[in-house]
C-alpha cells in the first residue's frame, strides 16, 4: 500500500449483520403504536438509513412526536435484546487484522446511535482495530451521515483526500461524495450493485476489499505526486 489511508467503515451491513435485531425491534415499535408491520423486504431497507427517516416512511407521517415515540419503543427492545442479535460477516476479522498490520488508521462511521455502536464494537473486539467510533447522538445529532463524516474528518484531523469510506448503502456513497472522500461499496450487505454505482469501487467479498483500497491509495498518491511536480 503506497500511502496508508484512513478507512471509515460503516457498521450494519458492512462489519456486522444486525438485520434480526433491527427488524424485530422495528416490529415491536410498530406493534406498540398499532401500526402494521411490513414484510421482510421492506424491513431490509431499514438497515442502514437513520431510524427517524425509516419510521417517518413506515408510519407515513411528518409528525415528529409520533416518530420519536416509535424510536422510544424501538429502543425498549433494541437496548436489551436487539443489539445482541448480531453476527460478524465472514472474513471481517481477518480483513481488519490485515489492514491494521498495513498501517491503516481505521474508524467506524455509522448511522447507528453512538452508544449502541460502541457497545457492538466492543462486544466483538473490534475496538482492538478501530481508533474511534462515530455515530449520531440519541437526540438525532449527526443523523445526516454526510455531516457525521465531516465531523469525523475534523475531529481526527484527516484530509478528505486521505480517507476512504467503506459501506453497503447509497447513503455511504453520498456522504463520501459530499465530503470529497473516496468510497468503496460492499455487496455482502444490504445495498445492490446499482445502488452503489456511484462508488469508486465495488467489491463482493472482504478479501477483494484490500486490493480495492490499495488501488485507491495508489491513485491518490499518484495524484498528489503529479500535483506537486506541476508546481
C-alpha positions as CSV (number, residue, x, y, z in Angstrom):
1,X,0.0,0.0,0.0
2,X,1.7,3.2,-1.1
3,X,0.1,5.5,1.4
4,X,-2.0,4.1,4.3
5,X,-5.3,5.9,4.1
6,X,-7.8,6.5,6.9
7,X,-10.5,3.8,6.5
8,X,-14.0,4.8,7.6
9,X,-16.2,1.7,8.0
10,X,-19.9,1.6,8.1
11,X,-21.2,-0.9,10.8
12,X,-24.6,-2.5,9.9
13,X,-24.3,-4.4,6.6
14,X,-20.6,-3.9,6.4
15,X,-18.9,-5.2,9.5
16,X,-21.9,-7.0,11.1
17,X,-25.3,-8.3,10.1
18,X,-27.9,-6.9,12.6
19,X,-31.0,-7.4,10.5
20,X,-32.7,-9.8,13.0
21,X,-32.3,-7.3,15.9
22,X,-33.3,-4.2,13.9
23,X,-36.3,-5.9,12.2
24,X,-37.6,-7.3,15.4
25,X,-37.2,-4.0,17.2
26,X,-38.9,-2.1,14.4
27,X,-41.8,-4.6,14.5
28,X,-42.0,-4.2,18.3
29,X,-42.2,-0.4,17.9
30,X,-44.9,-0.5,15.2
31,X,-47.0,-3.0,17.1
32,X,-46.9,-0.8,20.2
33,X,-48.2,2.0,18.0
34,X,-50.9,-0.1,16.5
35,X,-49.3,0.2,13.0
36,X,-48.9,-2.7,10.6
37,X,-45.5,-4.5,10.5
38,X,-44.2,-4.7,6.9
39,X,-42.7,-7.7,5.2
40,X,-39.0,-8.6,5.3
41,X,-38.2,-6.9,2.0
42,X,-39.4,-3.5,3.4
43,X,-37.6,-4.1,6.7
44,X,-34.3,-4.9,5.0
45,X,-34.5,-1.4,3.5
46,X,-34.4,0.0,7.1
47,X,-30.9,-1.4,7.7
48,X,-28.5,1.5,7.2
49,X,-30.6,4.7,7.0
50,X,-31.3,6.7,10.1
51,X,-34.2,5.4,12.2
52,X,-36.0,8.7,12.1
53,X,-36.1,8.5,8.4
54,X,-37.2,4.9,8.4
55,X,-40.0,5.4,10.9
56,X,-41.3,8.5,9.1
57,X,-41.6,6.4,6.0
58,X,-43.1,3.3,7.7
59,X,-45.6,5.4,9.6
60,X,-46.3,7.7,6.6
61,X,-46.1,10.6,8.9
62,X,-44.4,14.0,9.3
63,X,-45.4,14.1,13.0
64,X,-42.0,14.3,14.8
65,X,-43.6,13.4,18.1
66,X,-45.0,10.1,16.6
67,X,-41.6,9.3,15.1
68,X,-39.9,9.9,18.4
69,X,-42.4,7.7,20.2
70,X,-41.7,4.9,17.7
71,X,-37.9,5.3,18.3
72,X,-38.5,5.1,22.1
73,X,-40.5,1.8,21.7
74,X,-37.7,0.5,19.3
75,X,-35.1,1.2,21.9
76,X,-37.1,-0.6,24.6
77,X,-36.3,-3.8,22.8
78,X,-33.1,-3.0,21.0
79,X,-31.2,-1.8,24.1
80,X,-31.9,-5.1,25.9
81,X,-32.1,-7.7,23.2
82,X,-31.8,-6.4,19.7
83,X,-28.2,-5.3,19.7
84,X,-27.1,-8.8,20.6
85,X,-29.0,-10.4,17.6
86,X,-25.9,-9.6,15.6
87,X,-23.3,-11.6,13.7
88,X,-19.9,-10.6,12.2
89,X,-19.7,-11.2,8.4
90,X,-17.3,-14.0,7.4
91,X,-13.8,-12.7,6.7
92,X,-14.2,-9.4,8.6
93,X,-11.9,-10.4,11.5
94,X,-9.0,-11.3,9.1
95,X,-9.7,-8.2,7.0
96,X,-9.3,-5.9,9.9
97,X,-6.2,-7.6,11.1
98,X,-4.6,-7.3,7.7
99,X,-5.5,-3.7,7.2
100,X,-4.2,-2.7,10.7
101,X,-1.0,-4.6,10.1
102,X,-0.5,-2.5,6.9
103,X,-0.6,0.7,8.9
104,X,-4.1,1.9,8.1
105,X,-5.9,4.2,10.5
106,X,-9.4,2.8,11.0
107,X,-12.6,4.3,12.3
108,X,-16.3,3.3,12.4
109,X,-18.7,5.8,10.8
110,X,-22.2,4.6,11.3
111,X,-25.8,5.8,11.3
112,X,-26.4,3.6,14.4
113,X,-26.6,5.8,17.5
114,X,-23.2,6.1,19.2
115,X,-24.0,4.3,22.5
116,X,-25.2,1.2,20.6
117,X,-22.4,1.4,18.0
118,X,-19.7,1.5,20.8
119,X,-21.4,-1.4,22.6
120,X,-21.3,-3.6,19.5
121,X,-17.7,-2.6,18.5
122,X,-16.5,-3.6,22.0
123,X,-18.7,-6.8,22.1
124,X,-17.0,-8.2,19.0
125,X,-13.5,-7.0,20.0
126,X,-13.3,-4.5,17.1
127,X,-12.0,-1.9,19.4
128,X,-8.6,-3.5,19.0
129,X,-8.6,-2.3,15.4
130,X,-10.5,1.0,15.4
131,X,-9.1,4.2,16.8
132,X,-12.6,5.6,17.4
133,X,-16.3,5.2,16.7
134,X,-18.5,7.9,15.3
135,X,-22.3,7.8,15.2
136,X,-25.3,10.1,15.8
137,X,-26.4,11.0,19.2
138,X,-29.6,9.6,20.7
139,X,-31.2,13.0,20.1
140,X,-30.5,12.8,16.3
141,X,-27.4,15.0,16.2
142,X,-25.4,13.9,13.1
143,X,-28.2,11.8,11.8
144,X,-27.2,13.0,8.4
145,X,-24.2,10.8,7.5
146,X,-22.5,13.5,5.4
147,X,-22.4,15.7,8.5
148,X,-21.2,12.8,10.6
149,X,-18.4,12.1,8.2
150,X,-17.4,15.8,8.1
151,X,-17.4,15.8,11.9
152,X,-15.1,12.7,11.9
153,X,-12.6,14.3,9.5
154,X,-12.5,17.5,11.5
155,X,-12.1,15.7,14.9
156,X,-9.4,13.4,13.7
157,X,-7.6,15.9,11.5
158,X,-7.9,13.7,8.4
159,X,-7.7,15.3,4.9
160,X,-10.6,14.2,2.6
161,X,-8.1,13.0,0.0
162,X,-6.5,10.7,2.6
163,X,-9.7,8.8,3.5
164,X,-11.9,6.1,2.1
165,X,-15.5,5.4,3.2
166,X,-16.5,1.8,3.1
167,X,-20.2,0.8,3.3
168,X,-23.1,-1.1,1.8
169,X,-25.7,1.6,1.2
170,X,-26.1,4.6,-1.1
171,X,-26.0,6.8,1.9
172,X,-22.4,5.9,2.5
173,X,-21.5,6.8,-1.1
174,X,-23.4,10.1,-0.9
175,X,-21.7,11.0,2.4
176,X,-18.3,10.3,0.9
177,X,-19.1,12.4,-2.2
178,X,-20.4,15.3,-0.1
179,X,-17.0,15.4,1.6
180,X,-14.7,14.7,-1.3
181,X,-13.8,11.3,0.1
182,X,-13.3,8.2,-2.0
183,X,-15.9,5.4,-1.5
184,X,-15.9,1.6,-1.8
185,X,-19.3,-0.2,-1.9
186,X,-19.6,-3.7,-0.5
187,X,-22.1,-6.2,-1.8
188,X,-22.3,-8.6,1.2
189,X,-24.6,-6.2,3.0
190,X,-27.9,-4.7,2.0
191,X,-27.2,-2.4,-1.0
192,X,-27.4,-3.6,-4.5
193,X,-24.7,-3.1,-7.2
194,X,-27.0,-0.5,-8.9
195,X,-27.4,1.4,-5.6
196,X,-23.7,1.6,-5.2
197,X,-22.8,2.6,-8.7
198,X,-21.5,6.0,-7.7
199,X,-18.7,4.4,-5.6
200,X,-15.1,4.4,-6.7
201,X,-15.0,0.7,-6.4
202,X,-17.5,-2.1,-5.6
203,X,-16.4,-5.4,-4.1
204,X,-18.1,-8.7,-3.4
205,X,-16.0,-10.0,-0.5
206,X,-13.8,-8.7,2.3
207,X,-10.8,-10.3,0.6
208,X,-11.4,-8.1,-2.5
209,X,-11.6,-5.0,-0.4
210,X,-7.8,-5.0,0.4
211,X,-7.0,-4.7,-3.3
212,X,-9.6,-2.0,-3.9
213,X,-8.1,0.0,-1.0
214,X,-4.6,-0.4,-2.4
215,X,-5.7,0.8,-5.8
216,X,-7.4,3.9,-4.4
217,X,-4.4,4.7,-2.2
218,X,-2.0,4.3,-5.1
219,X,-4.2,6.6,-7.3
220,X,-4.4,9.2,-4.5
221,X,-0.6,9.1,-4.0
222,X,-0.1,9.5,-7.8
223,X,-2.4,12.5,-7.8
224,X,-0.5,14.1,-5.0
225,X,2.8,13.5,-6.8
226,X,1.5,14.9,-10.1
227,X,0.2,17.9,-8.3
228,X,3.5,18.6,-6.5
229,X,5.6,18.2,-9.7
230,X,3.5,20.7,-11.6
231,X,4.1,23.5,-9.1
